[in-house]
Amino acid sequence: MAHHASAEKRDRQRIKRTARNRAIRSAVRTSVKHVRVAIEKKNKEEAKKALVGAVRALDRAASKGVVHRRTASRTVARLSIAVHKL
């Protein structure tokens, strides 16, 4: 339990930041899932569209520090390879 004004403020900030990060991470996972589902269905056009959205979401999350820059890059690379194999 926070006993100082500064500690209470940090607690409020933590709650807001956690909620924001969770929302961003969830959006990233959903967009990546859309790509993977399209790949499974062997639907190249749908996969390409979904890949654009996933790359955008991953880059945005990486720039905000929600996911690590290299993790985002690795995920984009793997998805791109999978889509181009279709």
N, CA, C and O atoms as CSV, one atom per row, in Angstrom:
chain,resi,resn,atom,element,x,y,z
A,1,MET,N,N,0.844,-1.186,0.000
A,1,MET,CA,C,0.000,0.000,0.000
A,1,MET,C,C,0.883,1.241,0.000
A,1,MET,O,O,1.815,1.354,0.797
A,2,ALA,N,N,0.580,2.170,-0.903
A,2,ALA,CA,C,1.369,3.400,-1.016
A,2,ALA,C,C,1.026,4.358,0.114
A,2,ALA,O,O,-0.142,4.576,0.438
A,3,HIS,N,N,2.082,4.929,0.712
A,3,HIS,CA,C,1.877,5.847,1.827
A,3,HIS,C,C,2.260,7.280,1.501
A,3,HIS,O,O,1.946,8.193,2.264
A,4,HIS,N,N,2.937,7.490,0.376
A,4,HIS,CA,C,3.353,8.832,-0.023
A,4,HIS,C,C,2.623,9.227,-1.289
A,4,HIS,O,O,2.220,8.381,-2.086
A,5,ALA,N,N,2.463,10.519,-1.458
A,5,ALA,CA,C,1.755,11.024,-2.630
A,5,ALA,C,C,2.444,10.562,-3.916
A,5,ALA,O,O,1.775,10.183,-4.877
A,6,SER,N,N,3.769,10.592,-3.935
A,6,SER,CA,C,4.503,10.187,-5.134
A,6,SER,C,C,4.295,8.700,-5.425
A,6,SER,O,O,4.184,8.304,-6.586
A,7,ALA,N,N,4.243,7.879,-4.376
A,7,ALA,CA,C,4.026,6.446,-4.557
A,7,ALA,C,C,2.607,6.169,-5.050
A,7,ALA,O,O,2.391,5.264,-5.857
A,8,GLU,N,N,1.648,6.943,-4.566
A,8,GLU,CA,C,0.263,6.791,-5.029
A,8,GLU,C,C,0.157,7.156,-6.506
A,8,GLU,O,O,-0.544,6.496,-7.274
A,9,LYS,N,N,0.868,8.224,-6.893
A,9,LYS,CA,C,0.862,8.637,-8.297
A,9,LYS,C,C,1.496,7.553,-9.174
A,9,LYS,O,O,0.967,7.233,-10.239
A,10,ARG,N,N,2.622,6.989,-8.735
A,10,ARG,CA,C,3.275,5.932,-9.491
A,10,ARG,C,C,2.329,4.734,-9.652
A,10,ARG,O,O,2.325,4.077,-10.693
A,11,ASP,N,N,1.541,4.459,-8.629
A,11,ASP,CA,C,0.588,3.353,-8.682
A,11,ASP,C,C,-0.497,3.632,-9.719
A,11,ASP,O,O,-0.888,2.744,-10.476
A,12,ARG,N,N,-0.981,4.877,-9.745
A,12,ARG,CA,C,-1.993,5.250,-10.740
A,12,ARG,C,C,-1.417,5.141,-12.151
A,12,ARG,O,O,-2.088,4.671,-13.070
A,13,GLN,N,N,-0.177,5.576,-12.312
A,13,GLN,CA,C,0.473,5.504,-13.621
A,13,GLN,C,C,0.670,4.051,-14.059
A,13,GLN,O,O,0.478,3.711,-15.226
A,14,ARG,N,N,1.054,3.208,-13.109
A,14,ARG,CA,C,1.274,1.788,-13.400
A,14,ARG,C,C,-0.006,1.140,-13.921
A,14,ARG,O,O,0.022,0.371,-14.882
A,15,ILE,N,N,-1.117,1.458,-13.283
A,15,ILE,CA,C,-2.402,0.872,-13.689
A,15,ILE,C,C,-2.764,1.295,-15.109
A,15,ILE,O,O,-3.197,0.472,-15.916
A,16,LYS,N,N,-2.587,2.581,-15.413
A,16,LYS,CA,C,-2.899,3.083,-16.755
A,16,LYS,C,C,-1.978,2.463,-17.804
A,16,LYS,O,O,-2.425,2.045,-18.872
A,17,ARG,N,N,-0.690,2.412,-17.482
A,17,ARG,CA,C,0.298,1.891,-18.416
A,17,ARG,C,C,0.064,0.403,-18.692
A,17,ARG,O,O,0.173,-0.053,-19.830
A,18,THR,N,N,-0.256,-0.341,-17.638
A,18,THR,CA,C,-0.511,-1.780,-17.796
A,18,THR,C,C,-1.717,-2.014,-18.701
A,18,THR,O,O,-1.691,-2.889,-19.567
A,19,ALA,N,N,-2.770,-1.231,-18.498
A,19,ALA,CA,C,-3.976,-1.384,-19.314
A,19,ALA,C,C,-3.684,-1.058,-20.775
A,19,ALA,O,O,-4.145,-1.755,-21.679
A,20,ARG,N,N,-2.920,-0.001,-20.998
A,20,ARG,CA,C,-2.581,0.411,-22.362
A,20,ARG,C,C,-1.713,-0.659,-23.040
A,20,ARG,O,O,-1.960,-1.033,-24.186
A,21,ASN,N,N,-0.700,-1.144,-22.322
A,21,ASN,CA,C,0.178,-2.169,-22.882
A,21,ASN,C,C,-0.573,-3.458,-23.184
A,21,ASN,O,O,-0.326,-4.104,-24.201
A,22,ARG,N,N,-1.493,-3.828,-22.296
A,22,ARG,CA,C,-2.272,-5.046,-22.494
A,22,ARG,C,C,-3.132,-4.929,-23.747
A,22,ARG,O,O,-3.255,-5.885,-24.513
A,23,ALA,N,N,-3.726,-3.757,-23.954
A,23,ALA,CA,C,-4.567,-3.543,-25.131
A,23,ALA,C,C,-3.743,-3.615,-26.414
A,23,ALA,O,O,-4.168,-4.221,-27.398
A,24,ILE,N,N,-2.573,-2.998,-26.400
A,24,ILE,CA,C,-1.704,-3.016,-27.582
A,24,ILE,C,C,-1.236,-4.437,-27.874
A,24,ILE,O,O,-1.274,-4.883,-29.021
A,25,ARG,N,N,-0.793,-5.152,-26.830
A,25,ARG,CA,C,-0.314,-6.521,-27.009
A,25,ARG,C,C,-1.426,-7.432,-27.533
A,25,ARG,O,O,-1.184,-8.297,-28.374
A,26,SER,N,N,-2.629,-7.232,-27.036
A,26,SER,CA,C,-3.771,-8.031,-27.480
A,26,SER,C,C,-4.065,-7.767,-28.954
A,26,SER,O,O,-4.343,-8.698,-29.710
A,27,ALA,N,N,-4.006,-6.509,-29.362
A,27,ALA,CA,C,-4.248,-6.155,-30.765
A,27,ALA,C,C,-3.194,-6.778,-31.670
A,27,ALA,O,O,-3.505,-7.241,-32.768
A,28,VAL,N,N,-1.947,-6.787,-31.207
A,28,VAL,CA,C,-0.863,-7.393,-31.986
A,28,VAL,C,C,-1.111,-8.881,-32.151
A,28,VAL,O,O,-1.007,-9.411,-33.257
A,29,ARG,N,N,-1.438,-9.553,-31.064
A,29,ARG,CA,C,-1.679,-11.001,-31.125
A,29,ARG,C,C,-2.832,-11.326,-32.069
A,29,ARG,O,O,-2.768,-12.299,-32.820
A,30,THR,N,N,-3.883,-10.512,-32.033
A,30,THR,CA,C,-5.035,-10.736,-32.895
A,30,THR,C,C,-4.654,-10.578,-34.359
A,30,THR,O,O,-5.050,-11.390,-35.196
A,31,SER,N,N,-3.883,-9.532,-34.675
A,31,SER,CA,C,-3.495,-9.301,-36.072
A,31,SER,C,C,-2.573,-10.407,-36.579
A,31,SER,O,O,-2.671,-10.815,-37.736
A,32,VAL,N,N,-1.682,-10.892,-35.722
A,32,VAL,CA,C,-0.799,-11.999,-36.108
A,32,VAL,C,C,-1.624,-13.268,-36.321
A,32,VAL,O,O,-1.351,-14.048,-37.234
A,33,LYS,N,N,-2.628,-13.469,-35.478
A,33,LYS,CA,C,-3.491,-14.643,-35.602
A,33,LYS,C,C,-4.251,-14.618,-36.930
A,33,LYS,O,O,-4.435,-15.660,-37.560
A,34,HIS,N,N,-4.692,-13.431,-37.356
A,34,HIS,CA,C,-5.405,-13.316,-38.633
A,34,HIS,C,C,-4.512,-13.777,-39.791
A,34,HIS,O,O,-4.973,-14.448,-40.715
A,35,VAL,N,N,-3.233,-13.406,-39.726
A,35,VAL,CA,C,-2.296,-13.835,-40.772
A,35,VAL,C,C,-2.156,-15.352,-40.749
A,35,VAL,O,O,-2.225,-16.003,-41.792
A,36,ARG,N,N,-1.960,-15.913,-39.561
A,36,ARG,CA,C,-1.751,-17.359,-39.450
A,36,ARG,C,C,-2.975,-18.155,-39.908
A,36,ARG,O,O,-2.840,-19.212,-40.523
A,37,VAL,N,N,-4.161,-17.641,-39.606
A,37,VAL,CA,C,-5.394,-18.322,-40.033
A,37,VAL,C,C,-5.496,-18.287,-41.560
A,37,VAL,O,O,-5.862,-19.283,-42.184
A,38,ALA,N,N,-5.171,-17.138,-42.156
A,38,ALA,CA,C,-5.220,-17.019,-43.620
A,38,ALA,C,C,-4.202,-17.951,-44.263
A,38,ALA,O,O,-4.473,-18.527,-45.317
A,39,ILE,N,N,-3.037,-18.106,-43.644
A,39,ILE,CA,C,-2.010,-19.019,-44.167
A,39,ILE,C,C,-2.512,-20.460,-44.103
A,39,ILE,O,O,-2.337,-21.234,-45.043
A,40,GLU,N,N,-3.140,-20.805,-42.977
A,40,GLU,CA,C,-3.689,-22.162,-42.820
A,40,GLU,C,C,-4.733,-22.479,-43.887
A,40,GLU,O,O,-4.807,-23.597,-44.397
A,41,LYS,N,N,-5.551,-21.453,-44.217
A,41,LYS,CA,C,-6.589,-21.637,-45.226
A,41,LYS,C,C,-6.033,-21.562,-46.641
A,41,LYS,O,O,-6.768,-21.755,-47.609
A,42,LYS,N,N,-4.725,-21.278,-46.765
A,42,LYS,CA,C,-4.045,-21.141,-48.052
A,42,LYS,C,C,-4.655,-20.031,-48.903
A,42,LYS,O,O,-4.702,-20.130,-50.129
A,43,ASN,N,N,-5.120,-18.976,-48.240
A,43,ASN,CA,C,-5.718,-17.832,-48.925
A,43,ASN,C,C,-4.662,-16.729,-49.024
A,43,ASN,O,O,-4.456,-15.967,-48.079
A,44,LYS,N,N,-3.995,-16.655,-50.180
A,44,LYS,CA,C,-2.856,-15.743,-50.328
A,44,LYS,C,C,-3.260,-14.268,-50.244
A,44,LYS,O,O,-2.573,-13.474,-49.602
A,45,GLU,N,N,-4.360,-13.901,-50.882
A,45,GLU,CA,C,-4.783,-12.491,-50.886
A,45,GLU,C,C,-5.134,-12.016,-49.479
A,45,GLU,O,O,-4.731,-10.934,-49.052
A,46,GLU,N,N,-5.886,-12.842,-48.776
A,46,GLU,CA,C,-6.271,-12.502,-47.404
A,46,GLU,C,C,-5.030,-12.434,-46.503
A,46,GLU,O,O,-4.928,-11.569,-45.634
A,47,ALA,N,N,-4.106,-13.345,-46.723
A,47,ALA,CA,C,-2.879,-13.372,-45.921
A,47,ALA,C,C,-2.045,-12.123,-46.156
A,47,ALA,O,O,-1.488,-11.561,-45.213
A,48,LYS,N,N,-1.956,-11.684,-47.411
A,48,LYS,CA,C,-1.184,-10.472,-47.726
A,48,LYS,C,C,-1.786,-9.250,-47.036
A,48,LYS,O,O,-1.069,-8.428,-46.465
A,49,LYS,N,N,-3.117,-9.143,-47.096
A,49,LYS,CA,C,-3.803,-8.009,-46.440
A,49,LYS,C,C,-3.571,-8.043,-44.936
A,49,LYS,O,O,-3.263,-7.025,-44.316
A,50,ALA,N,N,-3.722,-9.225,-44.365
A,50,ALA,CA,C,-3.554,-9.372,-42.917
A,50,ALA,C,C,-2.109,-9.104,-42.508
A,50,ALA,O,O,-1.858,-8.571,-41.428
A,51,LEU,N,N,-1.159,-9.472,-43.369
A,51,LEU,CA,C,0.254,-9.252,-43.080
A,51,LEU,C,C,0.567,-7.761,-42.964
A,51,LEU,O,O,1.330,-7.352,-42.090
A,52,VAL,N,N,-0.014,-6.961,-43.834
A,52,VAL,CA,C,0.203,-5.510,-43.779
A,52,VAL,C,C,-0.250,-4.965,-42.428
A,52,VAL,O,O,0.457,-4.178,-41.800
A,53,GLY,N,N,-1.428,-5.387,-41.988
A,53,GLY,CA,C,-1.937,-4.947,-40.689
A,53,GLY,C,C,-1.089,-5.437,-39.533
A,53,GLY,O,O,-0.865,-4.709,-38.566
A,54,ALA,N,N,-0.620,-6.666,-39.631
A,54,ALA,CA,C,0.202,-7.234,-38.562
A,54,ALA,C,C,1.546,-6.525,-38.457
A,54,ALA,O,O,2.026,-6.249,-37.357
A,55,VAL,N,N,2.147,-6.232,-39.600
A,55,VAL,CA,C,3.436,-5.525,-39.602
A,55,VAL,C,C,3.269,-4.153,-38.968
A,55,VAL,O,O,4.104,-3.712,-38.177
A,56,ARG,N,N,2.195,-3.494,-39.320
A,56,ARG,CA,C,1.917,-2.160,-38.776
A,56,ARG,C,C,1.742,-2.225,-37.250
A,56,ARG,O,O,2.308,-1.416,-36.515
A,57,ALA,N,N,0.961,-3.187,-36.798
A,57,ALA,CA,C,0.706,-3.340,-35.363
A,57,ALA,C,C,1.988,-3.690,-34.609
A,57,ALA,O,O,2.239,-3.161,-33.526
A,58,LEU,N,N,2.795,-4.577,-35.180
A,58,LEU,CA,C,4.047,-4.966,-34.533
A,58,LEU,C,C,5.026,-3.800,-34.465
A,58,LEU,O,O,5.682,-3.594,-33.444
A,59,ASP,N,N,5.125,-3.036,-35.553
A,59,ASP,CA,C,6.034,-1.877,-35.560
A,59,ASP,C,C,5.597,-0.839,-34.537
A,59,ASP,O,O,6.421,-0.243,-33.842
A,60,ARG,N,N,4.299,-0.636,-34.459
A,60,ARG,CA,C,3.781,0.345,-33.492
A,60,ARG,C,C,4.052,-0.123,-32.059
A,60,ARG,O,O,4.472,0.669,-31.215
A,61,ALA,N,N,3.814,-1.393,-31.791
A,61,ALA,CA,C,4.051,-1.935,-30.455
A,61,ALA,C,C,5.530,-1.869,-30.091
A,61,ALA,O,O,5.883,-1.583,-28.947
A,62,ALA,N,N,6.387,-2.134,-31.065
A,62,ALA,CA,C,7.832,-2.078,-30.811
A,62,ALA,C,C,8.274,-0.650,-30.533
A,62,ALA,O,O,9.124,-0.420,-29.672
A,63,SER,N,N,7.709,0.306,-31.248
A,63,SER,CA,C,8.100,1.705,-31.042
A,63,SER,C,C,7.644,2.211,-29.679
A,63,SER,O,O,8.264,3.108,-29.107
A,64,LYS,N,N,6.573,1.643,-29.164
A,64,LYS,CA,C,6.074,2.038,-27.847
A,64,LYS,C,C,6.722,1.237,-26.720
A,64,LYS,O,O,6.510,1.533,-25.544
A,65,GLY,N,N,7.508,0.229,-27.077
A,65,GLY,CA,C,8.198,-0.559,-26.074
A,65,GLY,C,C,7.358,-1.669,-25.466
A,65,GLY,O,O,7.729,-2.243,-24.443
A,66,VAL,N,N,6.229,-1.972,-26.090
A,66,VAL,CA,C,5.364,-3.036,-25.578
A,66,VAL,C,C,5.981,-4.395,-25.873
A,66,VAL,O,O,5.969,-5.291,-25.029
A,67,VAL,N,N,6.521,-4.538,-27.080
A,67,VAL,CA,C,7.292,-5.732,-27.425
A,67,VAL,C,C,8.684,-5.274,-27.840
A,67,VAL,O,O,8.863,-4.147,-28.303
A,68,HIS,N,N,9.655,-6.142,-27.674
A,68,HIS,CA,C,11.032,-5.791,-28.020
A,68,HIS,C,C,11.164,-5.630,-29.527
A,68,HIS,O,O,10.489,-6.316,-30.294
A,69,ARG,N,N,12.022,-4.733,-29.938
A,69,ARG,CA,C,12.242,-4.424,-31.346
A,69,ARG,C,C,12.608,-5.670,-32.145
A,69,ARG,O,O,12.088,-5.881,-33.240
A,70,ARG,N,N,13.489,-6.483,-31.610
A,70,ARG,CA,C,13.928,-7.680,-32.338
A,70,ARG,C,C,12.845,-8.753,-32.371
A,70,ARG,O,O,12.744,-9.505,-33.341
A,71,THR,N,N,12.045,-8.826,-31.329
A,71,THR,CA,C,10.929,-9.787,-31.315
A,71,THR,C,C,9.948,-9.439,-32.426
A,71,THR,O,O,9.470,-10.317,-33.144
A,72,ALA,N,N,9.654,-8.148,-32.558
A,72,ALA,CA,C,8.748,-7.696,-33.607
A,72,ALA,C,C,9.328,-7.997,-34.983
A,72,ALA,O,O,8.624,-8.480,-35.870
A,73,SER,N,N,10.605,-7.710,-35.152
A,73,SER,CA,C,11.277,-7.945,-36.431
A,73,SER,C,C,11.266,-9.426,-36.793
A,73,SER,O,O,11.009,-9.788,-37.942
A,74,ARG,N,N,11.545,-10.276,-35.818
A,74,ARG,CA,C,11.575,-11.725,-36.043
A,74,ARG,C,C,10.190,-12.236,-36.438
A,74,ARG,O,O,10.060,-13.065,-37.338
A,75,THR,N,N,9.161,-11.737,-35.760
A,75,THR,CA,C,7.791,-12.165,-36.059
A,75,THR,C,C,7.394,-11.749,-37.467
A,75,THR,O,O,6.788,-12.526,-38.203
A,76,VAL,N,N,7.739,-10.515,-37.839
A,76,VAL,CA,C,7.430,-10.017,-39.185
A,76,VAL,C,C,8.132,-10.879,-40.228
A,76,VAL,O,O,7.538,-11.250,-41.240
A,77,ALA,N,N,9.393,-11.194,-39.977
A,77,ALA,CA,C,10.158,-11.996,-40.931
A,77,ALA,C,C,9.537,-13.374,-41.120
A,77,ALA,O,O,9.387,-13.846,-42.247
A,78,ARG,N,N,9.182,-14.010,-40.025
A,78,ARG,CA,C,8.602,-15.358,-40.105
A,78,ARG,C,C,7.251,-15.355,-40.813
A,78,ARG,O,O,6.955,-16.244,-41.612
A,79,LEU,N,N,6.434,-14.345,-40.510
A,79,LEU,CA,C,5.129,-14.257,-41.185
A,79,LEU,C,C,5.304,-13.982,-42.675
A,79,LEU,O,O,4.601,-14.558,-43.506
A,80,SER,N,N,6.243,-13.101,-43.008
A,80,SER,CA,C,6.492,-12.760,-44.417
A,80,SER,C,C,6.925,-13.985,-45.202
A,80,SER,O,O,6.460,-14.217,-46.318
A,81,ILE,N,N,7.819,-14.764,-44.613
A,81,ILE,CA,C,8.292,-15.985,-45.277
A,81,ILE,C,C,7.123,-16.937,-45.507
A,81,ILE,O,O,6.992,-17.520,-46.583
A,82,ALA,N,N,6.288,-17.088,-44.509
A,82,ALA,CA,C,5.151,-18.006,-44.614
A,82,ALA,C,C,4.166,-17.551,-45.684
A,82,ALA,O,O,3.634,-18.373,-46.431
A,83,VAL,N,N,3.924,-16.245,-45.761
A,83,VAL,CA,C,2.980,-15.730,-46.769
A,83,VAL,C,C,3.572,-15.888,-48.168
A,83,VAL,O,O,2.856,-16.249,-49.102
A,84,HIS,N,N,4.858,-15.625,-48.323
A,84,HIS,CA,C,5.481,-15.719,-49.641
A,84,HIS,C,C,5.599,-17.167,-50.118
A,84,HIS,O,O,5.717,-17.414,-51.318
A,85,LYS,N,N,5.569,-18.116,-49.194
A,85,LYS,CA,C,5.602,-19.531,-49.601
A,85,LYS,C,C,4.289,-19.995,-50.208
A,85,LYS,O,O,4.250,-21.009,-50.905
A,86,LEU,N,N,3.203,-19.253,-49.947
A,86,LEU,CA,C,1.889,-19.659,-50.474
A,86,LEU,C,C,1.860,-19.617,-52.008
A,86,LEU,O,O,0.835,-19.927,-52.614
